[in-house]
């Protein structure tokens, strides 16, 4: 009898707990979506503002969760190329952009045209403004990954309150939002994820375990065994939460082999996860003449801390210290971009071009100028913030060397652009550049030692064959010393070696990373989602 009473009490308590959970979920759904009248009003407003071609197919509404679509980086190129691809193939689709940039649609599309050369038709675009972006950009003093990820749920809730789409496309990597989308849509809203970079990775956990200070590991934590163990536990727990959230995606696209391997290890859904390399403007860049070139080392990267711009300045200063003949005299002034002498540089220069998302990024760019001055190389260093695309193209057309120093860069669209444009490109020997782009590559024999360069016969054979697949397409490095060595090698390379590497690099990236290749791969992943929607639509009729 006592056993029966215990069983009854257990069932009662379990039932109460399940009821509380169910009511909680329903409350989240109601608070997120609002009333049915509210959502219908949102849909009516969007229908009145857009004109999709519904002559052959009813309209579908695709929500793109990308809080900063006006940032001008590689992630934004992916977003807008996706939207352009959908406009081209599916005129009945309306693209809803959840944006916190507070930029009017006309200005937003004009910026896309200027920065990326992409023409987007406004008649099937609608912007839902977000006000809670603070949650995903604020650098919390502690538990930043967790709090920003939970903040992405708050932001996604605001987005869905503004409009609940037929398909939810995350092009940033906010996996914690996926369960919310599936919940509020009662499982009927598929989540399409394009992941540039895993929020947590085994490399980050290894960095903490090794007690190595860096962007992902504060020096205070690295110096303390106790704090290191606590952070390791935190990362392990967070990785499990991240994996659980990511499992709610219907289809996942990753931008590189490195990201793909980490996402498979975390989400465990290999059948639904495929590599879709980002779109790169290789066709236009590949039309640039390979010579003549000026001795400019060109860097393209947003002024974010993980891009390691400081390494570039220090490596360039080391180059000038090791090669005094490359150092300009104190009276020398770098010609302005519009100066007739700008195509006849007498000394090597470092040109760092990048976007600034906010005042912190702009301050970071100013710090780089000050660092260059303090190292005595300021007259040969140029920092360009938020340059128009035409200015970027000008340097890609004129420069000799490309430079990218971020460790564990997930892919590196700018690296591809530099290689396609004909720059001898030096990237960090890790992640996407190492595995997908700069391969095969020239490496230092050991730290700081000059590399073994290809022989003349191999160079000449590459030229005859138009860029053979076995010839190095660029260079990789890991430290300030190695980057300095590689810049010296690139700036002093023989004409034969330079042309051979330029040809090999251009042939490699134009075949593998073009916009056409991206569209083809994207359609292959997105088409089944639309077919599933059609089936759901027909079943409900």
N, C-alpha and C positions, 0 to 999 in steps of 0.2 A: 504493500500500500504506500509505504514511504517512497519507494522507487517511482510509483505512478505519480505521486504528488510532485516529486522532483522533476519528472519529465514534463508535467503540465506547466510547472513554473518556468522551466527552461524554454518551452515553446512560447509561453506568454512573453517572457523577456525578449526572446529573439524576434517575435512578431512586433513588439513595441519598437525595438531598435530598427527593424526594417521599415516600419511605418515612418519613424523619424527621418531616416535617410531618404525615403521616397518623398516625404513632404519637403525636405531640404532641397532635393533636386528640382522638385516642381517650383519651389520658391525662386531658386536660381534662374530657372527657365523663364518665369514670369517677370522677374526683375530685369533680366537681360533683354528680352524681346519687347516687353511692354504689352499693351493690350493688342488684340487682333485689329482693332480700329487704327491703332497707331501704326502698325506695320502696313496696313492697307493704304494709309495716307502716304507713307514713305514711298510705297511702290507706285502709287498714282502720280506723285510728284516726279519720280524718275521717268515714268512713262511719258509724261508731258514734256520732259526736257531732252529726251533722246528719240532718235528715229531709226531704229534698226530695220533691216529689210525682212519683213515677215511674210513675204509673198509665197515662200515655199516651206517655211518652217516657223513655228511659234518662237517668240523671243525667250532666251534664257539669260539670266543675270549672273555674271561671274564676279565674285568679290575678291579683289586683290588686296591682301593685308600687307601693306608696305608703308609704314608710318612716315617715311621721308623720301617720297618719290622724286623730289627736286634736288637731291644731294649731288648727283652728277658722277657717281662712282660706277664701278663694274656691276654692282648689284642692281643699280638703276637701269643700266643698259639691258640686263637680262629682263627686267620687268617690262620695259617699253618694247623690246623686241618681241616678247610674248604677246603683248597686246596688239602690236602691228600684225603679227602672224595670225591671230584670231580674226582681226578685221579683214585680212586678205582671204581667208578660207571660209569663215563663218560669218556672213553679214548679218545674221539674225542674233548674234550675241551682243550683249551690252556689258561693258567692262566698268565695274564699280571700284573705284580706288579709295581705300581708306587712308586718308592722308592727314598728317599733323603739321604740314608745312605752311598752312594758311596761305596758299598761293592760288589765285584765281585760275580757272581751267585754261583760259586763253594764254596767260603768261606761262603756265606750266608746260603746255604743248610747244610754245615758242622756245622755251629753254631746252626741251628735248630735241627740237630741230637744230638748235645751235650747238649743243654739246655732243650729240650723237649722230646728227644727220638723218634722223628718223622722222618721217612724215606720219603723223597720227591724225586720223579724221576725228573731229570733235563730236560728231553726231551720235556716236555710240559710246561716249565716255561720260561718266558722272563721278563727281568727287564728293565723298562723305567726309566732312571735317571731323578730326579727332582733337580732343582737348586734354587728354590724359597722357600725353607722350612723356611727361616727366618721369613716369614710372619705369620706362625702359632706357632712359638716357642718364638718369641720375647715378652718380658714383657713390653708392652707399659705403659707409665706413667699414661695415662688416657684412658678410653674407651677400655680397653683391650679386653673384650668379643666381642665388635662390630668390632674392627680393626682386631683381629685374625680371626673372622668369614669371614670378607670381604677378608682377606688374603687367606683364604682357597679357595675362588673363583678364585683368581689369580693362586694359586697352581693347582687347578683343570683344569684351562685353559691351563696351561703348560702341564699337564698330557694328556689332550685330543689332544693337538697339537702334542705330541709325538706319540700318537696312539689313535684312536677313536674305542672303543670296541663294541661288540654286546650287552653286559650287563655291567653295571657299578655297582660295589659292594663297598659300603663305609663301612669299618670295624672300623672306628675311631669315627664317629659322626659329620662329617662336613656337616650339613644339608644345609648350604647356597650354597653348590655346586650343589644341586639337580636341581634347575631351569635351571642352565647353561647347565647341561647334557641333560635335556629334550629339551632345545632350540636348541643346536647344532645338536642334533640327530633328529630334527623335530618330536619329540614325539615317535620315534621308538626305543630308547635305554631305556629299563626299568632300574630303579634304585632300587637296593636291599640294604637295610640299616640294619646293625647290630649295635644297639646303646648300648654302655656300660654305658653312663652317659649323661643325658640331659645337653645341654650347659647352659640352664637357668632352674631353678626349683622354685616351690613355697617355698621350704625350704630356698633357697637363698634370696628370696624376704622377707620372714619372718625374716631372720637374720638381714637384713638391717633395716626393719621396727622397730625391737626391739632394734636397735642401739647396737648390740652385735658385738664386734670386733672379727675378725677371718680371715681365709685364703681368704674368699670371701668378706670381709668387712674391709677396712683399718681403723685402730684406729682413724685417723684424721676425716674420714667421720662419724664414730660412735659417735664421740664427738660433732659433729655439727648438730643441728636440721635442718638448711638450706641445708647443703650438704646431709643429710639423705633424705630429701624430693626430692631433685634433683636426687639422685641415685635411689630412688623408681620409679620416673617417667621414668628414663632411662631404668630400668629393665622392666617396663611394656611395653614400646615401643619395646624394644628388643625382649621380649617374643612374641609379635604379629608378628614381622618379622621372628623370628625363626619358629613359627607355620606355617606361609605362605610358607616358604622354605620347611619345612618337608612334606607338603601336596603333594609334587611332587614325593614322593617315591611310587613305585609300591607295594612293600611289605616291612614290617618293622619287624625286630626281636629285642627283648629287652632281656637283660641278667638277669633280676630279677623282682620281683613283684613291688619293689619300682620304678625302672626305667619305667616299663610298665605303672604304674598308672600316672606318670608324662607325659610320651609321649602321652598317650591317652588324657589327659587333654589339652595338647598343640596342637597336630596334629589333634585330633578329628577323627581318622580313625580306630575304634576298630575292624572292620571286617578284616582289612589287617595287624593288629598288634598282634603278638603272642610272648609269652615268650619262649625263647630258652636258657636254662641254658648253661653256658660255659662248655667246655670239661675239665675235670680234670683227672689227671693220678691216679685214685683211685685204679685200679686193682693191679698195682705194689706196691703202698704204703700200700694197705690192707694186703699185705703179710708180713709186718714187725711184728716181735714178740712184744707183748704188754709189756713184761718185760724180763730182767731187764732194767731199765732206769737210766740215770744220772740226777742230779738236774739242768738241763739246761732249761732256758726259751728262746725259739727260736722265733724270729720274721722274717717273710719273707715279704718284701715290698720294692719297689723301693724307692730310697732316694729322694723323692719329698716332698715339704712342706706340702701338704695336708695329708700325711701319719702320721703326728704327732709323729715322732720318739722321740721328746723331752719328750713327756708324758711318754714314755716307760722308759727312763733313770731316770726321776724324780720319777716315781712310784717304780722302782727297788731300788732307793736310799731310798725311804720312807720305803720299805719293810725291808731293812737291818737295818734301824734306829729303826724300831719297833721290829725287831727280831735280837738282837745283836748276838745271837748264829749262825746266818747265815752269818755274816760278817767275811771275811777272814782276818787273821793277816797281818800286813804290809809287812812282808817278803814273803808272799805267792805269787806264780806265777802261772797263769793259764797254764795248760799243752797245748802244741801244738797239733793240730789235729792228727798228725802222732805219737804222743808220746804214749807209752804203758800205761801211767798213765791217759790218757784222758778218759778212760772208768771207772775211779774210782775218780770222782770229790769229793773233801771233802766239798766243799761249793757251793751254788747255783751260777750260772753265767747267764748273759744275753747275748745272741748271736744274733746280728742284721745282717741279711743277706739281701742284696738287690742289684739291678742293678743301675748303674749310667749312665744316658744318655749323660751327658756332664760335663764340668768342674764345673758348678754350683752344680750339684748333688754330685760330688766328694768332693767339699768344704763343702757341707752340712754334709756329712759323717764324715769329719775331725772335724767339729764343735761338733758333737755328742761325739767323743772321748774326746775332750777338756771339754765338759760339764760333762762327767763321771768323769774325773780327778778332776774337780773343786768341785764336790760333794763328793769326797773321795771314789768312787766306781770303779775307772778306772781299777783296777787289776781284777775285776770280770765282766767287760764288754768287749765284743769282737765285733768289727764292721768289717764286711766282705763285700767288694765291688766286684761286678761282679764275684761271685764265680761260678765255673763250676757246672753243675747239679749233678755230683757225690758227690761233697762236700756238696751240699744242702741235698741230700739224706742221707748222713752220719749223719747229725744233726737231720733230721727227724726220723731216725732210733734210735738215742740215746737219744734225748731230752725227757723231761717229760711234759713240758708245752709249749703251743703255744700262741703267743701274737700278737694282731692286734688292733691298736688304732685309725685308721682313722674314723672320724665322717662322717656319710652319705656315707659310702663305697657302691658303686652301687651294687656290688656282693661280691667278695672276693674269688677268686680261691685259693689263698694261705691259706685261712682259711679252705677250704675244704680239701686241701692237708694235712694240719696239723692234722685235725680230722681223715682222713683216715689212716694216719701214726701211730695214737695211742697217740697223744699228747692231754692232757687236755687243751682245747683251750679257750682263753679269747678274746672276741671281743667287739667292741664298740656297745652299745645298741641302734642302729639306722639302718635304711635303709635295705640293702640286708642281712647282718648278722642277724639282728633282725627278719626279715620277712621270710627269706627263708632257712637259713643255721643253725644257732645256735638256734634251736627251737624244743622242749621246752628247756629253759635255766634256770640256777641258777642266781638269782639276789641278790644284797644287800637288806636288809630290808629297809634301808634308807641310806642316804649318809654316807659312811664310816663304816656302821655297818655290822658285819658278817652276811652272809646269813643263811637262814634256810635250812639245808641239808636234802636230802632224808633219810628216816629211813633204818635201816639194813634190815628189811623185804622186802622193796621195792627194795633194791639193790640185795638181793639174788634172788628175783623173776625175776629181769631183767637178771641175769646171767643164770638162768634156761631156760628162754625163748630166750636166744641169743640176747638180746637187745630189750626190748619192746618199742613201739612207744611213750609211755607216760613218759618215763624216760628222765631226762635232758641229753642233748648231749654235753653241754658245759656251759660256763659262759659268762655273759655280764657285762659291767661296763661303767661308763660315765666320771669319774673324776680320777685324780691322786690317791686320797685316795681310791676310789673303786677298781682301778686296783691293787693297793698295797694289799688290802684285798684279792682280788681274787687270786693273785699270792701266798699269804700265804696259802689260802685254798687249792689250787691245789698242792703246794709243800708238804703240810703236810697231804694230804688226806689219809684215810685208804686204805689198799690194796683192800678191798671189794668195796668201793666207786669208787676208781680209775678204777678198772677193769669193773665195771658196766657202768661207763660213757664212757670208751673206746669202749666197745662193742656196746653201744647204738649209739655213734657217728659214728663209722665205718659202722654199718648197715644202718644208715640214709643216709650218703653221697655216699656210693658205689651204692646204688639203684637209687639215684636221679640225681647225677651229673657225671656220667661216660662218657667216650668218645663215647661209643656206643649209649648212650641216646642222646648225642649231635648230632651225625651223623643222627640218625633217625629223630629227630626234624628238623634238617637242610634240609634234603632231602624233607621233607613234605612241606617246604616253598619254596624250590628252584625248585622242579620239575615243578610246574605250569609255572614258568618263561620260562623254556626250551620249554615246550609245546606251549606257546604263540609264541616263536621264530619260532618254526616249522610251526605254522599256518601262520605267516607272510611270511615265506620263500615260502611256497606252494602257497600263494596268489599272490606273485610277479612273479612266474614262468608262 
